[in-house]
Amino acid sequence: MKDAVIIGGGLAGLSAAWRLRHWDIQVLESDSKRVGGRVMSEKRGPYVMNWGGHMYAGGGSSTMELLAETGTRSMRIPGSLQGMALNGKFLTTGPVMTYPFRFPMSNKGRLSIMKPGAKLALDVLRYTRAVAARPGETPEVRQQRIYDFENDRTFADYIGDLSEDGKKFFIPVVMRSAADPDQLSAGAGIGYFSLIWNIGQGLGRAIVGGASTLTEGIAQTIRDRVELGAVVDEVVQNRDHVVVRYTQNGVAHEVKARTVVMATPASITHKVAVNLGEDLREALSLIEYGPHVAGAFLTNETKPMPYDGTYGIAAADKSFTVALNQGSLVRGVEKERQPGGSMMTFSPASMGRKLWDVDNETIAKTYIQDLDDIFPGFASIVEEARVEKFEFGSPYCFPGRAKLQPVLTRPSKRVFLAGDYLGTLYTETAISSGFTAAQEAASLLSTEQQTRRA
Ligand SMILES: Cc1cc2nc3c(=O)[nH]c(=O)nc-3n(C[C@H](O)[C@H](O)[C@H](O)COP(=O)(O)OP(=O)(O)OC[C@H]3O[C@@H](n4cnc5c(N)ncnc54)[C@H](O)[C@@H]3O)c2cc1C
């Protein structure tokens, strides 16, 4: 019997595995080629091509703890996070509040942005005050308050009708959540503006050598205990052990464990963990994810580019909502501009759904064309391009999500849940929930070990 079986080799599962590595563990990952899940990057010389999570939490976070424990280096993301391309102009500096006056636009268009902009600015202040950490409270209490903020209506209901210019300005920001404005809660939408306008607060670091350095590094440490291509079909919790059934290379397997960490997306956990409490299984079935389609482009320019010095570039009227200059990480440490670069684009929510059935090569061409519209000449410098699709791109906070949180996070017996759907900070939630699940499993294992010895 294993001490712990960890199901899912994404960031949550690997964080749990890392903390449980001194026990007799096994990690079961359905992908037959790689661990990492929605963390996916590949190195190309000094550059990194990236398709998944790219911005990580800083000081005081579980992410920083994991990076320190695993000896993984990170850096503050260099470059502006507030680039924006609209109506043929690219802005990258100055307060975002001044952008409506600096983009080419009719006065009527500008005026139509002012009213929702002012309303949002006030509510961002209210949000920032409401969600600030309070002395003595646990992270769980704060998390519940974040979910509770304006959780009774959608962002579309909150913001009301927007002009065409207003839509270009506000909707791409909200859609980065992987939800459309009529799916996302008003509070989560306001939270996104708080994140963007307060620039980098929360997630502002990058992993040196690419995000997969972290996930592959952990997998390497526990390599003989990671099973790839192992699709878990059923998890049954019993009084003193858990039975895990999985299929690998067409062969059915069964493994017994004292504890299990379920670090799969919520809908898979719902399907597989067949005898968790009914209310918990129902809560799992209600979690919503939006898709992400992501493109990565390695470039071979030999001269400075207009986006040097900018990391995040919001785009309106394009096939992606945001372009992320991965080359910025090299720019931030070089003395002289070196040749080459790396760009990432992504299309969340309905934009991703629109591209879902289009073949990846065509999507890559569309992305390149759109990047070329913003940065003329871009198409001629692309050396390598690849698109990846993520069905469970990101979980998002919808109206009513807040009331599921107590059920999802209540203490369990032997099956402990982990994954980004348990909170609102994506990779940071994945890691912290992995740590919590590992701690609960280790605590039970230690108690039972002492009982057996006694
Ligand atoms: C394009 C994109 C950009 C993003 N950008 C950011 C960002 O900048 N910052 C940020 O913080 N977050 C970002 N995210 C989100 C972030 O990547 C995720 O929050 C995080 O990686 C989730 O980790 P996880 O372990 O919870 O889930 P996953 O990574 O989904 O891991 C779950 C694992 O379970 C495996 N699995 C599924 N079913 C089974 C089964 N039946 N049996 C065994 N294994 C199974 C999967 O293959 C997967 O490896 C982004 C995501 C995408 C797609």
The ligand as a Tripos MOL2 file, in Angstrom:
@<TRIPOS>MOLECULE
LIG
   53    58     1     0     0
SMALL
NO_CHARGES

@<TRIPOS>ATOM
      1 C1         -2.5010   30.1780  -21.8400 C.3       1 LIG1
      2 C2         -2.5010   30.1960  -20.3310 C.ar      1 LIG1
      3 C3         -1.9400   31.2950  -19.6740 C.ar      1 LIG1
      4 C4         -1.9390   31.3150  -18.2800 C.ar      1 LIG1
      5 N1         -1.3070   32.3640  -17.6570 N.ar      1 LIG1
      6 C5         -1.1850   32.3470  -16.3130 C.ar      1 LIG1
      7 C6         -0.3540   33.2960  -15.6510 C.ar      1 LIG1
      8 O1          0.3070   34.1320  -16.2720 O.2       1 LIG1
      9 N2         -0.2650   33.2280  -14.2870 N.ar      1 LIG1
     10 C7         -0.9220   32.2850  -13.5740 C.ar      1 LIG1
     11 O2         -0.8050   32.2720  -12.3400 O.2       1 LIG1
     12 N3         -1.6900   31.3390  -14.1780 N.ar      1 LIG1
     13 C8         -1.8150   31.3470  -15.5290 C.ar      1 LIG1
     14 N4         -2.5240   30.3570  -16.1550 N.ar      1 LIG1
     15 C9         -3.2170   29.3580  -15.3280 C.3       1 LIG1
     16 C10        -2.2170   28.3620  -14.7490 C.3       1 LIG1
     17 O3         -1.4590   27.7860  -15.7780 O.3       1 LIG1
     18 C11        -3.0080   27.3110  -13.9840 C.3       1 LIG1
     19 O4         -3.7420   27.9680  -12.9570 O.3       1 LIG1
     20 C12        -2.1680   26.2290  -13.2960 C.3       1 LIG1
     21 O5         -1.1220   25.7790  -14.1130 O.3       1 LIG1
     22 C13        -3.1030   25.0830  -12.9000 C.3       1 LIG1
     23 O6         -2.3980   24.0270  -12.2820 O.3       1 LIG1
     24 P1         -3.1900   22.7420  -11.7620 P.3       1 LIG1
     25 O7         -2.1830   21.7950  -11.2730 O.co2     1 LIG1
     26 O8         -4.2740   23.1870  -10.8400 O.co2     1 LIG1
     27 O9         -3.9510   22.1600  -13.0280 O.3       1 LIG1
     28 P2         -3.3480   21.4720  -14.3610 P.3       1 LIG1
     29 O10        -2.1200   22.1530  -14.7920 O.co2     1 LIG1
     30 O11        -4.4840   21.4180  -15.3260 O.co2     1 LIG1
     31 O12        -2.9640   20.0060  -13.8820 O.3       1 LIG1
     32 C14        -3.8750   18.9390  -13.8530 C.3       1 LIG1
     33 C15        -3.1680   17.7110  -14.3740 C.3       1 LIG1
     34 O13        -4.0390   16.5910  -14.2340 O.3       1 LIG1
     35 C16        -3.8650   15.7590  -15.3650 C.3       1 LIG1
     36 N5         -5.0530   14.9060  -15.4880 N.ar      1 LIG1
     37 C17        -6.2770   15.2490  -15.9450 C.ar      1 LIG1
     38 N6         -7.1030   14.1960  -15.8940 N.ar      1 LIG1
     39 C18        -6.4090   13.1580  -15.3800 C.ar      1 LIG1
     40 C19        -6.7290   11.8000  -15.0690 C.ar      1 LIG1
     41 N7         -7.9490   11.2990  -15.2690 N.pl3     1 LIG1
     42 N8         -5.7500   11.0090  -14.5640 N.ar      1 LIG1
     43 C20        -4.5010   11.4910  -14.3400 C.ar      1 LIG1
     44 N9         -4.1600   12.7730  -14.6090 N.ar      1 LIG1
     45 C21        -5.0970   13.5960  -15.1160 C.ar      1 LIG1
     46 C22        -3.6760   16.7500  -16.5030 C.3       1 LIG1
     47 O14        -3.0640   16.1480  -17.6260 O.3       1 LIG1
     48 C23        -2.8080   17.8100  -15.8480 C.3       1 LIG1
     49 O15        -1.4400   17.5690  -16.0190 O.3       1 LIG1
     50 C24        -2.5400   30.2810  -17.5370 C.ar      1 LIG1
     51 C25        -3.0940   29.1910  -18.2100 C.ar      1 LIG1
     52 C26        -3.0730   29.1400  -19.5860 C.ar      1 LIG1
     53 C27        -3.6540   27.9340  -20.2750 C.3       1 LIG1
@<TRIPOS>BOND
     1     1     2 1
     2     2     3 ar
     3     2    52 ar
     4     3     4 ar
     5     4     5 ar
     6     4    50 ar
     7     5     6 ar
     8     6     7 ar
     9     6    13 1
    10     7     8 2
    11     7     9 ar
    12     9    10 ar
    13    10    11 2
    14    10    12 ar
    15    12    13 ar
    16    13    14 ar
    17    14    15 1
    18    14    50 ar
    19    15    16 1
    20    16    17 1
    21    16    18 1
    22    18    19 1
    23    18    20 1
    24    20    21 1
    25    20    22 1
    26    22    23 1
    27    23    24 1
    28    24    25 2
    29    24    26 1
    30    24    27 1
    31    27    28 1
    32    28    29 2
    33    28    30 1
    34    28    31 1
    35    31    32 1
    36    32    33 1
    37    33    34 1
    38    33    48 1
    39    34    35 1
    40    35    36 1
    41    35    46 1
    42    36    37 ar
    43    36    45 ar
    44    37    38 ar
    45    38    39 ar
    46    39    40 ar
    47    39    45 ar
    48    40    41 1
    49    40    42 ar
    50    42    43 ar
    51    43    44 ar
    52    44    45 ar
    53    46    47 1
    54    46    48 1
    55    48    49 1
    56    50    51 ar
    57    51    52 ar
    58    52    53 1
@<TRIPOS>SUBSTRUCTURE
     1 LIG1         1 GROUP 0 **** ****
